[in-house]
Amino acid sequence: MFRALSILAASLFTATSVFAQSSAGPAATTCGVPAPETGATPQQAIFPPGQYPVSLPAMSLLGARNDLPNPYQAGVDFGQLPPGRKWGSTASVTTAADNTIWVVDRCGNSGAGGTTCAGASATVNPVFQFDTTGKLLKTFGAGMFVSPHKLTVDEAGNVWVADNGSHQIFKMDQNGRVLMTLGKKGVAGPGNDEFDAPTEVAIAPNGDIFVADGHTGGGLAIGNARVVKFDKNGKFIKTWGKKGMGPGEFDVPHTIAIDSRGRVFVGDRQNNRIQIFDQDGRFLAQWFQFGRPSGMYIDKKTDTLYVADSESRDGRTNTGRFALAQTGYGFNPGIRRGIRVGSARDGSVRAFIPDPCPYPYASGSTLAEGVTVDAQGNVYGADFNQDVRKFVPTRARQTN
């Protein structure tokens, strides 16, 4: 299916693999094009890559620029996994204070939510620690999660995982020993001690815990849509937000981060925006210029904001058929997917790592759903399509 797209994707992604044996999973070169059903007639692309008759504008309808400079080399596969292990779907990569890179995937499986790390996959480790060369330092977590979503490492080195499959939050030490659990296993609810598919955790300098909750019901009237705040001991403090499109309302709060001033940034994905609050939940601002936020990372030393847009689409396809809904989930017209880099202080956007998959996009996610940066300025993207990629600044090649 979509043979022309698959060939292009393979040339874009596999030619840049940094390791002799790639850890990328089988979906990494598909550009989000689903495999054809048994007996179905493949839908062939009718326009060569780059020749689709509708071009993306310089700026999307909501103000995200598509024409910013890209100061990074092409992405290369990252992470030397154990023999026989390949990346599963992942929404998360983050940098610890010691400059190591942490990733959580769905136990080698493709998919989100559900039970990707349960059943036969319960013996597979989903949590990984690497140095910046991709050397594996540590892996753990087999049997601990149902379907992990995003991972956070706080300043003390504690590892936090939001498991949207079990509706729980786990705090662990760096050997995987559980220090705290929030939420009720297998129970989705709106209570002060419940979550409905939580997505990510952010930790304030004083230890306060902020949880983005939840992933259920994007574009629908079901599921939680809020931020839940706890103290450092896990005692409930408050919650804010509800389903909606207004200031302080959410639809799939998919990612959360705190800047150097203590402001809480929430990636309100189905509303195609970032919302900014103080730590008491007072609305401060909303930004559309970073695209549809699947993942965010703020470098607190510089307040540089990295935002991954893996889902924006407008209903067009490269087959000449109405294969996608013209509105609804993921609808964000006139925007190119990729990683936008700018300032958490003033909202300016200065750089863009574009998705190499050709426009118009398929129905699935492509490129980074999670994003981070190391101390040397290298950017890392965690891909739902079973890969982690490293983007090295172009200047690094010039200075070597």
N, C-alpha and C positions, 0 to 999 in steps of 0.2 A: 504494500500500500504506500502510495506517494513515493515511488521509487526515486524520482528525481530529488526530492527533499532528503531522503535517506542517504543518497550518495553524497550530496552536498554536506550534510551534517557529519558524515564519517570523515570527509576530507578536512573539515574544520576542526573536529575534536581529536581524532586519533592521530593525526599528523603531528600534533603538539605534545603527545604523551611524554612525560619526563622520565618515566621508568620503563625498563625493558619489559616488565610484566605489569600491565595496567591493572589497577584495582577497580576500574569503572565497571558498573553493572551493565547488563544487556540493553537497558533503555537509554543509555547515555548518548547514543548517536541517533536517536529517533526523532529529535525535535518535537517531541510530544505527540507524534502521530500514532494513534492506537493501531495495534495489529488487526488485520481483517478477521472477521468472524469466519468460522469454518464454512466453506462453501460460498462465501460472499465474493462478489466481483470487486477486485481492488479499484479504488478511485485514484486514477493517475493524475498527477499534476498537469495542468494544461498550459501553464505559463512557466517558462524557464526562470530559475532563480534570478531575482533582480529585475524582472520584466513584467511584473504584475502591473496592470494599467492604472491602478490607484496608488499614488505615492503618499507616504506619511508627510505631514507638514513639519515645518521647523519647530512648531510649538503645538502641543496637544490642546484640546478644547478646554482642559482644566489648568493649563499653564505650565506643563512639564516640557522642557526643551528636549528635542531630539538631535540637535546639531552641536552639542557641546564637544570639546576636544576629549580624546581618549588617550591619556598619558600612560597607558599600560600595554605591555606585550600581550600576545594571545594567551589565553588560559591554558594551563597544562594540568593533567591529572595529578592529584595530590594524595598522598597517604599510602604507605607500604603496609598493606594488610597481611594477616597470616596466610600461609599457603592455602589456596583453594577458596579463600574468602573474597567476595566482591561487594562493593558498596550496594546497599539497598537505598530506598528513598530516604532522603534526609532533608530536614528544614533548618538544620542548625549547625553552625560552626562558630566558635568563640575563642578569644585569646585570654589566657590567664596572666596574672601579674608577673609570672616568671617567663613570659613570652612563649610558652608552649601553646599548642593549638589543640583544642578539644572539639570532638565531633560526636554526635549521637545519630545513629541511623535506625531503620526499622528491621534490624536483625537480618540484613541481606535481602529483604523482601521489597517488592514494589507495592506502594499503596500508602494510604493515610488513614488514621483512625482504625477502627476495627480491632483485630487481634494479631497484628503483624509480628509481634514478639511473643506470642503465646503458642500453645500446642506444640507442634513439632519444632518450632523455632525457639522454644524456651531454653535450649542449651546453647544458644548463640549469643555472644557478647555484643551489645550495641553501643557501648561507650568506649571512646578511644582518646588517648593522649599522644601527640606527636611533637617532635621538635620541628623547627621551621623548614628543615630539609625533607620532611615527610617520614623520617624514621619513627617507627612505632615504639613508644615508651611504655605504654600501659593499655590494657583493655579489660573491661569487666562489665557486669550487669546482667549476665545470663539469668533468666527466670525472675527478674525483678520487676519488669514492666510488661504492660499489655501492648501499648503502641506509643513509644516516646515521641514527643514533638520537638521541643526546644530545650537546650541545655545552657545553663549560666554558671560561670565560676566567679564567686565573689572575691573581694580583696583579701580575705583570710584564706583563700584557697578551697573553700567548700564548694562542692559540685551540686547544682540544683537541676533537677529534671522535671519538666511538666509532661505528665503522661496523660494524653487526652483519651487513651483507651481505657484506663482505669479510673479517670476523673480525679487524679491525685497529683500532689506535688511531693517530691522527695528531696531532702537535703542529705548529702553524703560527704564523707571525707574522701580524699583522693585515692583511697583503696577500695571504695565502694561500700564502706560500712554506713548503714543508714543512721542518721543522727536525728531526723525529724520527718514526720509524714503529716501532710495536711490533706483534708478531704476524706471521703468514705469510698473505699474500693468498690467499684461497680455501681455506685449510686450517683446519678446525675440529678442535681437539684439546685435551687436558688438560695438555700439556707446559708447561714454564716459559717458553717463547717462543711459546706458542700460546694462542688464545682460542676460545670457541664462542659466537658472537654476543654480544660485549661490549656493555654498555648505557650506561655512563657512567664518567667519570674525575673524581676529586677530587685536588687538589694541596695538600700540606701546606706550611706556611710555609718549611720547609727544602728544599722542592723534591721531596720524596718523592712518588711517583705511586701512587695507589690506583685499581684498575680493578674495577668490578663486572662479573662474568662468570658466567653468561651468560643469554641470553633463550630458549634452546632448551628445549622439553620441560616447559612449565608443567603441573604436576599429573601428570607422567610420570616414569619412572625414567631418562630419557635426558638428556644435556646436562650442561654444567658448572654448578656452583652454588657460587661461591666469590668471594673477594676476592683479587686478586693485587697485591702490593706491589713496586715498583721504586724505585731511587734516582733522583736528578734526571737522571742520564745514561742511564737506561733499563736499568740493571743489575738483574737479578732479585734480590730479597731474600727473599721468602717468599710463601706462599699459605695461606689458611685457609678452611674451610667445605666442605661436601659436601651432596648432596641429603638433605633430611630436614625435620623439623618441630621438632627439639629446639633448645636454645640453641646458637648458633654454627653451625647448619645452615641451608640456604637452599633456596628453590624460586622461581626467577626473581628474583635480586637485580637490581632494575630501575632503581634510582637510588641515588646515594651522595653524601654531603656531610660536611664537617668543621666542627665548631663552634669557638668561640673558645678552648676548652680543649684543642683538638687531638683530641677524640674523633671516631671514625669512625661515622657514621650510615649504615646500609644499609636501603634500602626493600626488604624481603623480601616481594614483592608477592603471590605465590600463597599465602603463609602469613598474609596480611592483617596484617602487623606491621612495625614498625621495630625493628631490632636495633642496639645501641650497643656499640662496642668501643674499647679503647685501640689505639694504632697498632702494637702487636705482635699484635693479633688476640685479646686476652683479652676474653671476653664480660663486659659490664657490666650490661646491662638490655635488656628488650624492652617495647615500647609498642604497644598495640592501639587506643588512644583516638583516633589520628589517621586511622583508616580504612585502606583498602587503598591502599598508596602507589605510585602511578605516577610521581610526581615529587616532589622535595623541594628546598627552598632555605633556607639558614640565613643570616640577616643577622648577621654576626659582631660588629657594633657593639652589638647588643642581644640577640643569641642568640634572636631571634624565628625560629620554625620554621614554614615554610609547606609544607603537604602537599596534593598533588592526588590525589583519588580519582576515577578515571574509569571504573572497571570493576565496582564492587560490585553484585551482584544476587543474587536468591534463587530464581530459577526461575519466578516469577509473570510472566504476560503480560497485556496488555490486550485479548486476543482471545478469552478463554475457552478457549483450547486449550493443551495442553502443548507449546508451541513451543520451550521451552528445557529443558535438562537440569535436574533438580531439585537436583543437587549438582554438584561438579566445578569446572571452571575459572571463576573469578570469583565463586564462592559465598561470600557474606559477608552472612548474613541480618540483616534489620532495620536497614539503614543507608541513609542518603541520600547520594548522590554529591555531590561538591563540593570546595571548597578549605577546609581547616581551618587555623587560625592559632593558634599557642600558643608555649610556651617550650621551647627546647632544654635549658634548665637544669634544670627540674623536671618537665617533661612535661605541664604544665597546658595546656588548650585553652580559648581565650577567645572566638574568633570563627569564623564559618562562612559562606562564600559558597556557597549551595546551587545545585545544578544546576537550571536552570529547566525542563529536560525532565521530563515528568510520570512519576511512579511508577505502575505498575511499568515498569522500564526494558526496552528492547530488548536484543538480544544484543550489539550493538556498544558501543564506548566512547562516552562523551559528556562534554562540557565538557573541563576541562584535564587533560592528561596530563603536562605540564611546567608549572612555576610559578616566578616570581621576583617581586621587588619593587624599585622604584627608590628613590632618596634622598628623594623626596617622599611615600613611602608608598603609591604606586599599585601595584596587583598586576596581573601579566600572566599569562595562561594560554595555553599552547600546546595546541591541540586536534587529536587524531587525525582528527577530522572536518573537517579543512581550514580552519582559522582560527586566528588569534591574537586574544585579547580583552584589553582593558584595563579594570580595575575601580578606579574613583576613590573614595577615602574620602568618605562622606557629608558629613563636616565641611568638605571642600573646597568644596562648593556653598554652604555657609553663610557661608564667609569671603570668597568672591569678590565 
